[in-house]
Amino acid sequence: MYKVIVSNNVERKQVIVPPDTTIDKVIEESGIAMGSARPYLDGVSVHGKTHMTLRELGAGETAYLTAVANKDNN
């Protein structure tokens, strides 16, 4: 099981999920809105890769999934 800390500029939550969980599922399970922000896993952009699993993206047993607002709204 992986411990993922999910956060945006307002909230922070911790979820425990299996390594074969997709980024989309982690976001859904956390209940934290990502809005138009880009997701980053341990500081690396996963924009366009949210269908991939934590294992495929090389996450460790503790990972940080953060939403970083785009200043150009893309």
N, C-alpha and C positions, 0 to 999 in steps of 0.2 A: 504494500500500500504506500501511496505517496501522500505527503502533506503538502498542500498547495495553499499559499497565502495569496488571495485574490484581492486586488484593491483598485480603487479609482481615486479621484481627488477628494472624495467625501467619506467613503466607507472602506473598511478592511475586514475580511473574513477569512477563516481557515476552513478548508474542506479536506477530507481524507478520501482518496479515490484510488482505484487500481491503476497500474501503469499503462493499461491499454485504453484509458479514457481519453477522448478527444478534448481539445481545447474548448470547442463549442460546448461540450457537455460540462466541463468544469465551470465555465461561465454561467451556464444554466443552473447548475446545482448550487452555486454560490448566491444566486439572486442579485448579484451586483450588476448594475447597468453599465455597459461599456459605451453605449451611444455611438457617436461618430469617432470615438477615440481609437487609436491603433493599439492592439494588444502586444505586449512584450513578455517573453518568458525568460526569466533570469537575465534581463537586460538586452535580449536579442529580439528583434521584431519577428512576430509570427503572422503578420498581416498576409492574408491569402493562404495561410497554412493552418487555419483553425480546425480543419477537418482531420488533421493529423493527430496521432496520439502523443501523450507525454513521452513514452518510450522512443517513438520515432524521432522526436525532436531533441532527444538526449537529455531530458530533465533528470535531475538527481532525486533522491528520496524526499528532499525538501526543496520546493521550487516557489518562485515568486512570479505571479501572473499579474501584470499591472496594465492599466489603461492610461495611455498618454494622449492627451488632447492634441489634435492637429491644429496648428495655427492657420493652415491654409484650407481647412474643412474638406480634405480629401480622405 
